[in-house]
Amino acid sequence: MKSILITGGAGFVGSALALQLKRAYPGCHLIAFDNLKRRGSELNLPRLRTAGVEFVHGDIRNPEDFDALPPVEVLIEASAEPSVLAGLTSAPDYLINTNLNGTVNCLNYARQHGAAFIFLSTSRIYPINQIERIRLEETDTRFEVSAEQPFGGISPRGLAEDFPLEGYRSLYGATKLCSEYLIQEYHHFYGLRTVINRCGVLAGPWQMGKVDQGVVVLWVARHLWQQPLGYFGFGGVGKQVRDIMHVDDLFDLVNFQLQNLDLVNGKTLNAGGGRAISVSLQELTAICQRVTGHVVPIAAQAENRQADIALYLTDNTRVTELTGWQPRRSVEQIVTDVYHWLRDNEAQLKPILA
């Protein structure tokens, strides 16, 4: 690889990929392109500069911002307004202009220069109304997927790529799914080399976690600084489940895809922690208590919040069979890595995350 552009390159995922790719390919010209809208992304600029990654301040919503960029071999589209509540508690304009119109601008840039296109999508493209039909079992600490289901695309391993897509999913999920459809059109009609990765919950150091996006970091930070938390929805007991994936595991997958573009070209792949690397809020609390040594008060609110779901697990069967990739970092390792990062950078991070 001689040149790679990463949109959202100063964000959590984009900067992590940029730094690891620069270490893997020291001679590669890596460009991190970002509008720095999310608070905390500015902290990544010195890290990118030190590593030799070029930063370009720009916005994917503006086609003219791409004019200042040189041709590249690969574009990794890691930019997004990632909140599942975006557009539900505020106007949807920024969300749509970023997550949909911005993707079109990225696709046109890639088409102009013949660049391969790696898209980081989301598990939120799967509809809430279909997820609510999944039969669940309740254990002492979490919800589990029942062995018998009334429809396909779901098993105890989680949701597969053929899970039903008809329904509503949040405006965030809708913009990402629309982007997926456009990417498939550009692949077929323009011959663009593409791969779509439907990522589950991502976590790791340098993620500026909030209630609506980045819950693992939020949970660790609140325990470290001994601040209250809450179990919201589904009875208020913290049994809702997500699989989580260390950002380093995502790098391993993206790096494989860069080296094997012909193998993954045109594919849409789930990529998440799977059942083995999943956790309920109740279980996450216990791990945070063990890692930080702190116990914090946790309120309970039984009523569900808008766009929330009881469970999401990624079925990685397709991506593992195709590439051999599977996530390796455990929930405990993710929490431990986040804890050490928070503790080592407390002066910078506490004003943002506390």
C-alpha positions in Angstrom: 0.0 0.0 0.0 1.4 3.4 -1.0 -1.5 5.7 -0.1 -4.6 5.4 2.1 -7.2 8.0 3.0 -9.2 7.5 6.2 -12.3 9.7 6.6 -13.2 10.3 10.2 -9.4 9.9 10.6 -9.2 11.8 13.9 -12.1 9.9 15.5 -11.8 6.9 17.7 -11.9 4.2 15.0 -10.3 6.3 12.2 -7.3 7.3 14.3 -6.8 3.8 15.7 -6.7 2.4 12.1 -4.4 5.2 10.9 -1.9 4.6 13.7 -1.8 0.9 13.3 -1.6 1.0 9.5 1.3 3.4 9.7 3.1 1.0 12.0 2.4 -1.9 9.6 3.2 0.1 6.5 5.8 2.8 7.4 6.3 3.9 3.8 2.6 4.3 3.1 1.2 7.9 2.8 -1.7 7.9 5.3 -4.1 10.8 5.3 -6.5 11.3 8.2 -9.5 13.5 7.0 -11.8 14.9 9.8 -13.9 17.9 10.7 -13.1 17.5 14.4 -16.7 18.0 15.4 -16.7 15.3 18.2 -15.2 16.6 21.4 -12.0 14.8 22.2 -11.0 14.1 18.6 -8.5 17.0 18.8 -6.5 14.9 21.3 -5.6 12.5 18.5 -3.9 15.2 16.3 -0.5 15.1 18.2 -0.6 11.3 18.1 -1.2 11.2 14.4 1.5 13.9 13.7 4.1 12.0 15.8 3.4 8.8 13.9 3.8 10.5 10.5 0.1 10.5 9.5 -0.9 13.6 7.6 -4.0 15.3 8.9 -6.3 17.2 6.6 -9.1 19.3 8.2 -12.1 18.8 6.1 -15.7 17.7 6.1 -17.1 14.8 4.0 -20.4 16.8 3.6 -18.5 19.3 1.4 -17.5 17.9 -2.1 -15.1 20.7 -2.5 -13.1 19.6 0.5 -12.1 16.5 -1.4 -10.5 18.7 -4.2 -7.5 19.4 -2.0 -6.8 15.7 -1.5 -4.4 13.7 -3.7 -5.3 10.5 -5.4 -5.0 7.4 -3.1 -5.2 3.6 -3.6 -7.7 3.0 -0.8 -10.4 5.0 1.0 -11.5 3.7 4.4 -14.8 5.4 5.3 -14.8 5.6 9.1 -16.6 8.9 9.5 -20.1 9.0 11.0 -22.5 10.7 13.3 -22.6 7.5 15.4 -25.4 8.2 17.9 -28.5 6.0 17.7 -30.4 8.9 19.1 -29.2 11.4 16.5 -32.2 12.9 14.7 -34.6 11.5 17.3 -33.8 14.1 19.9 -32.7 16.8 17.5 -33.0 17.8 13.8 -31.8 15.0 11.4 -30.0 17.3 9.0 -26.4 16.8 10.2 -27.0 13.1 10.5 -28.3 12.7 7.0 -25.8 15.1 5.4 -22.9 13.2 7.1 -23.9 9.6 7.0 -25.6 9.5 3.6 -24.6 12.5 1.5 -21.1 12.3 2.9 -20.8 8.7 1.8 -21.8 9.8 -1.7 -19.0 12.3 -1.8 -16.6 9.6 -0.6 -17.8 7.3 -3.3 -17.4 9.9 -6.0 -13.8 10.7 -4.8 -13.0 6.9 -4.8 -14.5 6.5 -8.3 -12.6 9.5 -9.6 -9.3 8.0 -8.5 -10.0 4.3 -8.9 -9.5 3.8 -5.2 -10.8 0.7 -3.4 -13.5 1.5 -0.8 -13.7 -0.1 2.6 -16.9 1.0 4.5 -17.5 0.7 8.2 -21.2 0.2 8.6 -23.0 -0.8 11.7 -25.1 -3.5 13.3 -27.8 -0.9 13.6 -28.9 -1.5 10.0 -30.8 -4.5 11.4 -34.4 -3.3 12.3 -35.6 -2.8 15.8 -39.0 -4.3 15.1 -37.4 -7.6 13.8 -34.9 -7.7 16.7 -37.9 -7.5 19.1 -39.3 -10.7 17.5 -36.3 -12.7 18.6 -37.2 -15.2 21.3 -35.0 -14.7 24.4 -34.3 -16.6 27.5 -33.5 -14.9 30.8 -30.7 -16.1 33.0 -29.4 -14.7 36.3 -27.3 -12.0 34.6 -28.3 -11.6 31.0 -30.7 -12.3 28.1 -29.8 -15.2 25.7 -31.1 -16.1 22.3 -33.4 -19.2 22.3 -32.5 -22.1 20.1 -35.9 -22.1 18.4 -36.8 -19.0 16.4 -39.8 -18.0 14.4 -37.8 -16.8 11.4 -34.3 -17.1 9.8 -31.1 -15.1 10.1 -30.9 -15.6 13.9 -29.5 -18.3 16.1 -27.8 -18.5 19.5 -24.6 -17.3 17.6 -26.5 -14.0 16.9 -27.7 -12.1 13.9 -26.5 -13.2 10.4 -26.3 -11.1 7.3 -29.6 -12.6 6.1 -31.5 -11.3 9.1 -34.8 -9.6 7.9 -34.3 -6.0 6.9 -37.9 -4.8 6.6 -38.8 -2.3 9.3 -37.5 0.7 11.2 -34.0 0.9 12.8 -33.2 4.5 13.9 -32.3 7.3 11.6 -28.6 6.5 12.2 -29.2 2.9 11.1 -31.3 4.0 8.1 -28.6 6.3 6.8 -25.9 3.6 7.0 -28.2 1.0 5.3 -28.9 3.5 2.5 -25.1 4.0 2.2 -24.7 0.3 1.9 -27.2 0.2 -1.0 -25.4 3.0 -2.8 -22.0 1.3 -2.3 -23.4 -1.9 -3.9 -24.6 0.2 -6.9 -21.2 1.8 -7.4 -19.6 -1.6 -7.1 -21.8 -3.1 -9.8 -22.2 -0.3 -12.3 -18.9 1.6 -11.9 -16.7 -1.4 -11.1 -15.6 0.1 -7.7 -13.8 -2.4 -5.5 -15.8 -2.4 -2.2 -16.2 -4.2 1.1 -18.9 -3.4 3.7 -18.2 -4.3 7.4 -21.3 -4.2 9.6 -19.5 -3.6 12.9 -21.0 -4.4 16.3 -20.2 -2.3 19.4 -16.6 -1.1 19.1 -14.5 -0.2 22.2 -11.0 0.6 23.3 -8.7 3.4 24.4 -9.2 6.8 22.9 -13.0 6.4 22.5 -14.8 9.4 24.0 -17.7 7.3 25.3 -21.2 8.7 26.0 -24.6 7.3 27.0 -25.7 6.9 23.4 -22.4 5.7 21.9 -19.4 4.3 23.6 -21.0 2.7 26.6 -18.1 0.5 27.6 -15.8 3.5 28.0 -18.5 5.4 29.8 -19.0 2.5 32.3 -15.3 2.2 33.0 -14.9 5.9 33.4 -17.8 6.2 35.9 -16.3 3.4 38.0 -12.8 4.9 37.9 -14.0 8.3 39.0 -16.7 6.9 41.3 -19.7 8.5 39.6 -23.3 7.1 39.5 -24.7 5.0 36.6 -28.1 3.7 35.7 -29.8 0.6 34.3 -32.4 1.9 31.9 -35.1 -0.2 30.4 -35.9 -3.9 30.3 -36.9 -4.0 33.9 -34.0 -1.8 35.1 -31.9 -4.8 36.1 -29.1 -4.5 33.5 -29.6 -7.8 31.6 -29.5 -6.2 28.1 -26.6 -7.7 26.1 -24.2 -6.5 23.4 -21.2 -8.1 21.9 -18.2 -5.8 21.9 -15.1 -5.7 19.7 -11.7 -4.2 20.5 -10.7 -1.7 17.9 -7.4 -3.7 17.5 -9.5 -6.7 16.3 -11.1 -4.4 13.7 -7.7 -3.4 12.5 -6.8 -7.1 12.1 -9.8 -7.5 9.8 -9.2 -4.3 7.8 -5.6 -5.2 7.4 -6.5 -8.6 6.0 -8.9 -7.0 3.6 -6.3 -4.5 2.4 -4.0 -7.4 1.5 -6.8 -9.5 0.0 -9.0 -7.0 -1.8 -10.0 -9.5 -4.6 -11.2 -12.0 -2.0 -13.5 -9.6 -0.2 -14.5 -7.4 -3.2 -18.2 -6.8 -3.3 -18.9 -8.5 0.1 -21.0 -7.4 3.0 -19.8 -8.9 6.2 -20.8 -8.8 9.8 -17.9 -8.1 12.2 -18.4 -8.1 15.9 -17.4 -9.7 19.2 -19.9 -12.5 18.8 -21.4 -14.6 21.6 -18.0 -15.3 23.1 -17.1 -11.6 23.5 -20.5 -10.3 24.7 -21.6 -8.8 28.0 -24.7 -7.6 29.8 -24.6 -4.3 31.7 -24.9 -6.3 34.9 -21.8 -8.4 33.9 -20.0 -5.3 32.7 -20.5 -3.7 36.1 -19.0 -6.7 37.8 -15.9 -6.5 35.5 -15.5 -2.8 36.1 -15.7 -3.3 39.9 -13.0 -6.0 39.7 -10.7 -3.9 37.4 -11.1 -0.5 39.1 -11.7 -1.7 42.7 -14.6 0.7 42.9 -18.3 0.2 43.5 -20.7 3.0 42.3 -24.4 3.6 42.9 -26.6 2.4 40.0 -30.1 3.6 39.6 -32.9 1.6 38.0 -35.5 2.7 35.5 -37.7 -0.1 34.2 -39.2 1.8 31.2 -37.4 1.2 27.8 -35.7 4.1 26.1 -36.4 5.1 22.5 -34.6 2.9 19.9 -33.1 0.6 22.6 -33.0 -3.2 22.2 -32.6 -6.0 24.7 -29.9 -7.9 22.8 -27.6 -7.8 19.9 -25.0 -10.5 19.1 -23.0 -10.7 15.8 -22.9 -14.0 13.9 -19.4 -13.9 12.4 -19.8 -17.2 10.5 -19.6 -15.6 7.0 -16.5 -13.4 7.7 -14.7 -16.2 9.5 -15.3 -18.7 6.8 -14.2 -16.3 4.1 -11.1 -14.8 5.8 -10.3 -16.9 8.8 -10.6 -13.8 11.0 -12.2 -13.8 14.3 -12.0 -11.4 17.3 -9.4 -12.4 19.9 -9.5 -9.7 22.7 -11.9 -10.6 25.6 -14.3 -8.3 27.4 -11.9 -8.3 30.4 -9.0 -7.2 28.2 -11.1 -4.4 26.6 -12.1 -3.1 30.0 -8.5 -3.3 31.3 -7.1 -1.5 28.3 -9.6 1.3 28.7 -9.0 1.5 32.4 -5.2 2.0 32.0 -5.7 4.5 29.3 -8.1 6.6 31.4 -5.8 6.4 34.4 -2.7 7.3 32.5 -4.4 10.3 30.7 -6.7 11.4 33.5 -5.9 15.1 33.4 -6.8 15.3 29.7 -9.8 12.9 29.7 -11.7 13.7 32.9 -13.0 17.1 31.7 -14.4 15.4 28.6 -15.7 12.1 30.0 -16.6 12.8 33.6 
